[in-house]
């Protein structure tokens, strides 16, 4: 399927691209080649091939969650420069007062 220069200009306008005449000619060739290849793929009989979301076997690489004791708050806050009411205290970085 050969694209016309008008079609390439329309595609460029949709993509908000400012193209030179040379770029338009280049894209006309490249986009036409892509569409011709896609047309060849459409001619392949794939009726016996089931829909396949991936060609690689899927496996979960994550370990199962296991309940374990967590760090006591005192230990978590032991090296904190400042803490208050069992939480880390940090310097304000955003001031919401107007």
C-alpha positions as CSV (number, residue, x, y, z in Angstrom):
1,X,0.0,0.0,0.0
2,X,1.7,3.1,-1.2
3,X,0.9,6.3,0.8
4,X,0.4,9.5,-1.1
5,X,2.2,12.7,-0.1
6,X,-1.1,14.1,1.0
7,X,-1.6,11.2,3.4
8,X,1.8,11.7,4.9
9,X,1.1,15.4,5.4
10,X,-2.1,14.5,7.1
11,X,-0.4,12.1,9.4
12,X,2.3,14.7,10.2
13,X,-0.4,17.2,11.0
14,X,-2.1,14.7,13.3
15,X,1.2,14.2,15.1
16,X,1.8,18.0,15.0
17,X,5.1,17.5,13.2
18,X,6.6,20.2,10.9
19,X,8.3,18.2,8.1
20,X,10.5,19.4,5.3
21,X,9.8,18.2,1.8
22,X,12.8,15.8,2.1
23,X,11.4,14.4,5.4
24,X,8.0,14.0,3.9
25,X,9.5,12.0,1.0
26,X,11.5,9.8,3.4
27,X,8.5,9.1,5.6
28,X,6.3,8.4,2.6
29,X,8.8,5.6,1.6
30,X,9.2,4.3,5.2
31,X,5.5,4.3,6.1
32,X,4.6,2.7,2.8
33,X,7.1,-0.1,3.4
34,X,5.7,-0.7,6.9
35,X,2.1,-0.9,5.6
36,X,3.2,-3.3,2.8
37,X,4.9,-5.5,5.4
38,X,1.7,-5.4,7.6
39,X,-0.3,-6.4,4.5
40,X,2.0,-9.4,3.9
41,X,1.4,-10.5,7.5
42,X,-2.4,-10.2,7.0
43,X,-2.0,-12.7,4.1
44,X,-0.6,-15.4,6.4
45,X,-3.0,-18.1,7.3
46,X,-3.0,-18.0,11.1
47,X,-6.4,-19.7,11.6
48,X,-4.8,-22.8,13.3
49,X,-2.7,-20.7,15.7
50,X,-4.5,-19.9,19.0
51,X,-4.3,-16.3,20.4
52,X,-1.0,-16.0,22.2
53,X,-0.4,-13.2,24.7
54,X,3.3,-14.1,25.0
55,X,5.7,-16.5,23.4
56,X,7.7,-17.1,26.5
57,X,6.4,-19.3,29.4
58,X,5.2,-17.3,32.3
59,X,6.4,-18.0,35.8
60,X,6.2,-16.1,39.0
61,X,9.6,-15.1,40.2
62,X,8.3,-13.6,43.4
63,X,8.5,-15.5,46.7
64,X,5.3,-16.2,48.7
65,X,4.5,-13.7,51.4
66,X,5.4,-15.0,54.8
67,X,4.3,-13.5,58.1
68,X,7.4,-12.5,60.1
69,X,8.0,-10.3,63.1
70,X,8.6,-6.7,62.2
71,X,11.2,-4.3,63.6
72,X,10.1,-2.8,66.9
73,X,9.4,0.9,66.7
74,X,12.2,1.7,69.2
75,X,14.8,-0.1,67.0
76,X,13.5,1.6,63.9
77,X,13.8,5.0,65.5
78,X,17.1,4.3,67.3
79,X,19.3,6.2,64.8
80,X,16.7,8.8,63.7
81,X,17.9,12.4,64.3
82,X,14.5,13.3,65.6
83,X,11.3,11.4,66.4
84,X,8.0,12.3,67.9
85,X,5.1,10.0,69.1
86,X,6.7,6.9,67.7
87,X,7.3,8.4,64.2
88,X,10.2,9.9,62.3
89,X,10.2,13.7,62.6
90,X,11.4,15.5,59.4
91,X,11.9,19.1,58.4
92,X,9.0,20.7,56.6
93,X,9.8,20.9,52.9
94,X,6.4,22.4,51.7
95,X,4.7,25.3,53.4
96,X,1.0,25.3,52.9
97,X,0.3,28.6,54.6
98,X,-0.7,31.4,52.4
